[in-house]
Amino acid sequence: MKISTKGRYGLMLMVDLAVHDDGQPVSLKSVAERQGLSEHYLEQLILPLRNAGFVRSVRGAYGGYQLTKAASDISVLDLFSLLEGPLQFAEKDIEDGLGQLWTRMEQALQSVLGSLSLADLVSFRQSDEHGYMFYI
């Protein structure tokens, strides 16, 4: 299974909004600069996220986007399902004798992604930024 740039960049966008969720809207330009992404591409990604109710837009000179609910209430599975579509490892109609394997893998992936929230990704990101060093 390969995650497209749409899924990866969409998660990066949502994590950035969650990290900078201080009550003020976040501009896509600032997200693009921080993440090294195209602002134009982020504009395309924000539409389905807004239409699905994950973010809301705020108009005006200091406008931008905000999460509509707490980061802990947004699952990674919901975001991936929206951005990537159904998570499948193989076509179900293929007669390769491995149908149960594909089904179990999909269920495991959905279980992991469903158990992770946007807040978890923020936490992972912050622990990565600390750059822990282990010596042996």
RAKA-V149956 format. One record per backbone hydrogen bond with DSSP energy under -0.5 kcal/mol. NH is the residue of the N-H (numbers start at 0). CO is the residue of the C=O. E is the energy in kcal/mol with one decimal. If there is no record, write none. Layout:
nh;co;e
NH;CO;E
NH;CO;E
This chain:
nh;co;e
3;1;-0.5
7;3;-2.4
8;4;-3.1
9;5;-1.7
10;6;-2.0
11;7;-2.3
12;8;-2.6
13;9;-2.3
14;10;-2.8
15;11;-2.3
16;12;-2.3
17;13;-2.1
18;14;-2.8
19;15;-2.1
20;17;-1.3
21;19;-1.7
25;64;-2.4
30;26;-1.8
31;27;-2.9
32;28;-2.2
33;29;-2.4
34;30;-2.7
35;31;-1.4
36;31;-1.7
41;37;-2.1
42;38;-2.0
43;39;-1.3
44;40;-1.8
45;41;-2.3
46;42;-0.8
47;43;-0.6
48;44;-1.1
49;45;-2.6
50;46;-3.0
51;47;-1.9
52;49;-1.3
53;48;-2.4
54;48;-1.0
55;65;-2.4
57;63;-2.9
62;59;-1.8
63;57;-1.8
64;25;-2.4
65;55;-2.0
67;53;-2.3
72;69;-2.0
73;70;-1.2
74;72;-0.6
75;112;-0.7
75;115;-2.6
76;112;-1.4
78;74;-1.7
79;75;-3.0
80;76;-2.8
81;77;-1.8
82;78;-2.7
83;79;-3.5
84;79;-0.7
84;80;-1.0
87;85;-0.9
93;90;-1.2
95;93;-1.4
101;97;-2.3
102;98;-2.4
103;99;-2.5
104;100;-2.5
105;101;-2.4
106;102;-2.4
107;103;-2.4
108;104;-2.5
109;105;-2.7
110;106;-2.1
111;107;-2.4
112;108;-2.9
113;109;-2.2
114;110;-1.3
115;111;-0.7
117;70;-1.1
117;73;-2.4
118;70;-1.2
120;116;-1.6
121;117;-1.9
122;118;-2.2
123;119;-2.7
124;120;-2.5
125;121;-2.5
126;122;-2.2
127;123;-2.1
128;124;-1.9
129;125;-0.9
130;127;-1.1
131;126;-0.5
